């Protein structure tokens, strides 16, 4: 999973900094091969940091990361692998 061509929506392109997009893809790449087709990321400011809560349902997974950020954002991001391609999109674009 998540080895197909990767895409992102206009909403992600316009609201999620490229550095953060790349970090989310990398977090998926670091998962063990047994991965859920749907990866969920909650992004929220935490002082001068960007808090990232990464989760999936099957297998159950949850990890919280804190990364330095000059401009932390609030967003919920889905990354979906439909076996033909992988798409990163904002939750409101689903």
C-alpha positions in Angstrom: 0.0 0.0 0.0 1.0 3.6 -0.6 3.4 2.6 -3.4 1.3 4.0 -6.2 1.5 7.4 -7.9 0.9 10.1 -5.3 -1.5 13.1 -5.7 -2.8 15.9 -3.6 -5.9 18.1 -3.9 -6.0 21.8 -4.5 -7.0 22.3 -0.9 -3.9 20.6 0.4 -1.7 22.4 -2.1 -3.1 25.8 -1.0 -3.2 25.2 2.7 -0.6 22.7 3.8 3.1 23.8 3.4 5.2 21.6 1.2 7.5 20.7 4.1 4.6 19.5 6.1 3.1 17.6 3.0 6.5 15.8 2.6 6.6 15.0 6.3 3.1 13.3 6.2 4.1 11.2 3.2 7.3 10.2 5.1 5.3 9.2 8.2 3.3 6.8 6.0 6.4 5.4 4.4 7.9 4.6 7.8 4.9 2.5 8.8 5.2 -1.3 8.6 4.0 -2.9 5.4 0.6 -3.9 6.9 -1.1 -0.5 6.6 -4.7 0.7 6.5 -5.8 2.2 3.1 -6.9 5.3 5.1 -4.3 7.4 7.1 -5.6 10.3 9.1 -3.6 13.3 10.3 -4.9 16.0 12.7 -2.8 19.1 12.5 -3.0 21.7 15.3 -0.9 24.5 16.7 0.7 23.8 20.1 2.5 27.0 21.1 5.4 27.4 18.6 5.0 23.8 17.5 2.9 21.9 15.0 1.2 19.0 16.7 0.6 16.0 14.3 -1.7 13.2 15.4 -1.4 10.3 12.9 -3.9 7.5 13.2 -5.5 4.6 11.3 -8.1 2.0 12.2 -6.9 -1.3 10.8 -4.4 -2.1 12.1 -5.0 0.4 14.9 -2.3 3.0 15.0 -1.8 6.3 16.8 1.3 8.5 17.1 1.6 12.1 18.2 4.5 14.2 16.9 5.6 17.7 17.7 7.6 19.6 15.1 8.9 23.2 15.2 6.9 25.6 13.1 6.9 29.3 12.4 3.2 29.2 11.4 1.4 26.1 12.7 -1.9 25.3 11.1 -5.2 23.5 12.0 -6.4 20.9 9.6 -7.6 17.3 9.2 -5.9 15.5 6.4 -6.8 12.1 4.8 -4.4 10.1 2.7 -6.2 7.4 0.8 -4.7 4.5 -1.2 -7.4 3.1 -3.6 -4.9 0.6 -5.1 -4.5 2.7 -8.3 -3.2 5.9 -6.7 -2.7 7.6 -3.4 -4.4 10.9 -2.7 -3.8 13.5 0.1 -6.9 15.6 0.7 -8.4 17.8 3.4 -11.2 16.2 5.3 -13.7 18.8 4.0 -12.8 17.8 0.4 -13.8 14.1 1.0 
